[in-house]
Amino acid sequence: MQINKTSFRSIYESHYKALYKFLGLYSRDTSQIEDVIQDVFISLWENREKVEIKYIKTYLFHAGRNQMLNLLQKNHSRLNLLETWYEEQLRHTDDDDCFDIELFYDKAQEAINTLPPKCKEIFLLSKEQKMSYKQIASIKNISVKSVENQLGIALKKLRTFLISHPLLLFLFFFK
């Protein structure tokens, strides 16, 4: 069979839908199917002078099936690689050099316990109880400005504590 522009267009128009339905048996992904069909027809056009084709429909269906199976196998291999990578990442989370949330929590509690009693109480109301400055001021019978000042003192002391424990800073910011 001799393939030129006119015959190629005719082949494309007469076999596209059937090839699409056939490849739909292998995949429901329309973009995969369309990519495979495009590859098949590009290959047909590029090799039109080298290939001897007796039955065009058989050629197109075999080429389409082979292309689709190659694509599915490649995607399956990629999925296996992703699963392997994910499992490896999970194994690394169990390593000793991983961030220890319990250690960090203990050190954070230690830092909070170094705060002066009034400052600590206001800090806990703000951070643990999620109270606003106005609510804390109302409960403590102090001004909102005093709450701001006490929280400023607390944060400054906590920052100083963290700086004096560089490992905690590293764990908190770089893991």
N, C-alpha and C positions, 0 to 999 in steps of 0.2 A: 504494500500500500504506500503510495506516494503522499506525503503531507506537505501542503502549502498553506498560505494564509486562509484561503477560502475553505479548504477541507478541514483545517484545524478548527476554525470557528464553527463549522457544522458539527464536528465531533464533540466539541465542547458543549454546544447547545443541546445536542441530542442525548448526551450521556451524563450531564451534570446531575440532574435530579435523581437518576437511578443510582449513581455512584454515591451521592449524598445519603440516600436511604440505606444503601448497603453498609456504608461506614458507620451509620447510626446504630448498627447492630453491635459495634465494638465500643462505641462511646456515645454518650449523650451530650458531650461538650461540643456545642456548635462551632466554637472557634477552633477547636482541634480538628474537627471534620473539615472545615473550610481551609485550614492550613494544609492539611494532607492533600485535599483536592488540588489546591494551588500548586503544591510541590509536584504532584503527579503530572499535571498539565505542563508545568514549566519543564520538567524532565522530558516529557514527550516532545515538546517543541525544540529543546536544545539538542536532543538526540535523534531528530527526525530523519537525518540523512544516514545515520549509523544503524538504526534499528529496523529489522525486518518484522513487520507486524502483519499477521494473517487475519486475526480476529481482534479488532480494536476493543470491543467490549471486554473480552477476556483479558487483554493486556491491561486495560484501565483498572479492572476489578482486582487483578493480581497485584499490580503496582500499588493501588490504594490500600489493599489489605496489608501488604508488606510494610508500607510507610506507616500505617496506623499501628501495627504491632511493634515496630521499632520505636515509635513515639511513646506508646504505652509502656514498653519495657524501660525506656529512658526515664520516664516519669516515675515508674515503680522504683528504679534504682535511686533516684533522687529522694523519694520518700523514705527509703531504707536508710540513706545517708543522714537525712534529717532526724529520723528516729534514733539512730546510733549517736548522733551529736547530742540530742536531748538527754539520752540516758547517761552519756558522759558528763554532761553538765550537772545532772542530779547526783552523780557519784562525787563530783567535786564539792558539792555543797556539804557533804559529810566529812570533808577533809578537816584536819586540825587547824589549818591556817585560815579557815573560813570565819566570818564574823560571828562572835558568840553573843547573842542578844541577851542572854541571862547575865553574863559578865557586865555588859554595858548597863543593863537595868540596875544591877547591884551597885555599880559605881555611880550611877545617876542618883540613886537613893542616898548613897554616902555623901554625895555633894549637897543634896537637898538638906540632909541632916546637919550639915555644917552651918546652915543659915541661922541667924538669930531667930528666936521663937516667933515674934510678931511678923517678921519678914517671911519666914517659912509658912506661917498660916495664911498670909495673903497670897503668896505664890501658889500654894496648893489650891486655894479657892479659885484662883484664876485659871490654872492649868488643868487640874484634875476635875474640878466641879464645873469648869467652863463658865464661870460667872463673869459678868461685865464689871468694869471698874466701878460703875455707879452702884451695882448690886452689892459689891464688896464694901464700898463706902457706907452704904445704908446699914448693912449687917454689923459692921465694926464701929459704926457711929463716928466715922472720920471723914475727912474731905476726899474728893476724887483725886486731888493733887497729892495727898498723902499716900493713896493707893499707888499712884504712878511712881512716886519716889521710892516706896518700898519694893515695888517690882523692879525698878531700875537697879536698886541695891542688890536684889536677889540675882538678877541676870549678870551683873558685874562679878559677883562672887562665884557664880556657877561658871562663868567664862574663865575666871582665874583658876578655878579648880581643873577645868578641862585642859587649860594650857599647861598646868603642872603635871598632867598625865597625857603625854604626847601619843601614847599607844591608843588611848581612847579616841583622840581626835582622828588619828589615822583610820581606825576601825569605823568610826562614824561617817567620815567624809569620803573615804576611798574604797569602801567595799560595796 
